[in-house]
């Protein structure tokens, strides 16, 4: 009799793990009705024993017990981190088990090794929950858009930073109060540095760029900047110019070069990504066949990520039951190379903090002009000769290396009292 059931082992019972287990159990009947497959959770492990209390009858003594159990077809890894997660996933694959993970840090560091080993062993690696929670962006890039040449991906991929920036914009509070609000509501970790410094977003955009280009670049090779230098004054001045500040993961392909970077940007208020508020995520994609497409939804939380884990488990279960291994390849374009960050060109927002006296603007303008940077707009509202005041500028398109050189020179002027704040613009409208 053909097998119509698939058995699961779960390693990790944190927020996502608990949500996945509870929802898979509660929806087991309807999943069977829709797919004809009975999906059973056989064993669960977490190093914190109390987390398994709701599922004591499923408790395993160790991760190894799950990995080596011959009755388990799919191992779901939800522990986070990289080293132990890599060890567990690799051992599971070597034991002929498919793996589902929500671990973006793991995939951005070890993805190539894991995909290679999975292919060797004729098993599957599901990772929909690793990027943008409940938004099916990975499945869309792998399947729905498989015939496309993807030329651009812009993503609001971190709910914590998007919530903080939304609070700063609407409530006119400073960055520190934004973090406090996020922590109180459970949107930020006790130590939110991975989020606010941009590394969580970087892991995710590297995964999306890998699917679209077939090349997995290192986080050490791309520019990563967070939102920790953004002040309420920047949010207000950006708004006066007609922009919102968002933290974006950016992937752009042109000819044989690919840009991958993470940093705050000024987006026109008319851009749909500017309307993404709170902890929501959104991914904007351009392709040669699809044109322009936008994905929006919950990017974090147990239910959102758990839903994507269930999707991967069901998808892999169908393939296991069919008994025909479906090969999945991310074919690298060997002619694609990472564009040096210094070579990117965009418009810029500058906030100088300067002594308010005659000739200051002329000095700044001269240095910018000498570095081929043309000024588009200037705001200098305050008038206080005794104190440093903000001077806000928007520029026409300029090259990153020229901007770095100019700002370094400007910050050495005796009339400049603080390091200049630089924010890049993304102006392509949908």
URHUCOR-V976756 format. One line per field, one symbol per residue. ss: DSSP state (2 for helix, 1 for strand, 0 for the rest). phi: phi as a letter, one per 30 degrees, with the letter a starting at -180 (. if undefined). psi: psi as a letter, one per 30 degrees, with the letter a starting at -180 (. if undefined). Layout:
# URHUCOR-V976756
ss = ???
phi = ???
psi = ???
This chain:
# URHUCOR-V976756
ss = 0000111111100022222222222202222222200111111110002222222222100022222200000111100000222222222222000111100222222222222222220000110222000000222222220000011111110022222222222220002222222222000000002222002222222222222220000022201100000002222222222011111111111100111111111111000222200001111111100011111111000222222222222222222222000000000000001100222011011111111000022222222222000011111000000001111111100112222222222200000111111111110000
phi = .ddbbbccbccjbdeddddddeddddceddddddciccccddbbbbdceddcedbedcdcdadddddcdddccbcccbciibdddddddddddddicdbbbccdddddcbedddddddddchbcbcbeddbihdddddddddcdcddccdcabcbdcbddddddddddddchcdeddddeddddcidbdeccddddcjddddedddddddddciccddddccdbbccdcdcedddddedddjbccbdccbbbcbhcbbcbabadbccedddeddcdciddcabcbbbdcdicbbcbldcajedddddddeeddddddeddddicdcdbbcddddccbddeddcdbadbccbccbddbejdddddddddddciccdcbbbbddbbddbdbdccbccdebdedddedddddddddddccbddccbdcbcddd
psi = kkkglkkkkkjjhaeeeeeeeeeeefgeeeeeeefgkjjkjekkkkfjefffefheffklfleeeeefjffkekkjjhfaaeeeeeeeeeeeefggklkklgjeeeefegeeeeeeeeeeghlljkgeffkhcfkheeeeeedegfgljkfkkkkjgjeeeeeeeeeeeefhlleeeeeeeeeeggfklejgeeefgfeeeeeefeeeeeeffgkjlkffflkkkagffkleeeeeeeeefglkkkkkkkjkkjcgkkkklklklkkkffkeffgjlbgllkkkkklfefbkkkkkakflleeeeeeeeeeeeeeeeeeeefgjkjkjkjjkjffkkkkkefflklllkkjkjlkjlkfeeeeeeeeeefghjkkelkkjeljjfflklkkkkkllklkeeeeeeeeeeeffkffkflkkkkklkjfkl.
